């Protein structure tokens, strides 16, 4: 079981220290979320019962790839991934160049967590069609893989083209979302699946069953990453049980489960609280996972 640090909602100035600490504590990957702006969205937020986002205009959403580049410069082994990057809200070449450059500068420590998104306003803001986002992502992923490999590709209306620099290894593509379309996309086009909500065991069992049906449908028999944030108290034995179900990694933000004593000592939202709870998670869970 690999442990991913879910660092969404952190203040921008905390990310470099979080990255250093994540590497020191034994986390495999640090992940952060992608949003372009805040507004009074008419689009319903799919991960809350109210349909309203869990953040406000003061919440930091730094650019994913700029932040990954900065964190890569202060670490040597920690990997990085968005959870998830809304690629179809951008054009193909913007996505290709950002990811490729980050992969090169990090020494191939980038995973491409990608999804179609839920916020129509962000697509309107970038001039992309919200309603065709799934089809466009399906078409985009194979071309991105070709561009990142250094191949020349042919696209309608353009001469054969390539980009540079390109990474020396394949960029793993993990598809987010638990709709049927998202799970089918992961099984058909991804190297794995990444959950972008927190799952109870019953919810995850349902997702895994549906995902396996699609993997069987597309004849996928090789390695396949499954990164699942779990609604369980951190415990090495519990995580081993999920690993037996095929989950290869989980995501945690240890400060969400800070004790009252830790909150009183360090203060809520502080970098000190995050570092203290990460260290405790490393001692109580990561070090005992074997």
Secondary structure, DSSP 4 states (H G I P E B T S, - for coil): -EEEEE-TT--GGGHHHHHHHHHHHT-SEEEE----------SPPTTSTTSS-S--TTS----HHHHHHHHHHT-SS-EEEES-EEGGGS-HHHHHHHHHHHHHHTTS-EEEEEE--S-HHHHHHHT--STTHHHHHHHHHHHHHHHHTT--B--TTS-SB--SS--SSPPEEEEE--SHHHHHHHHHH-SEEE--S-B-HHHHHHHHHHHHHHHHHTT--S--EEE--B-S---HHHHHHHHHTT--EEEE-GGGG--HHHHHHH-TT-HHHHHHHHHHHHHHTGGG--
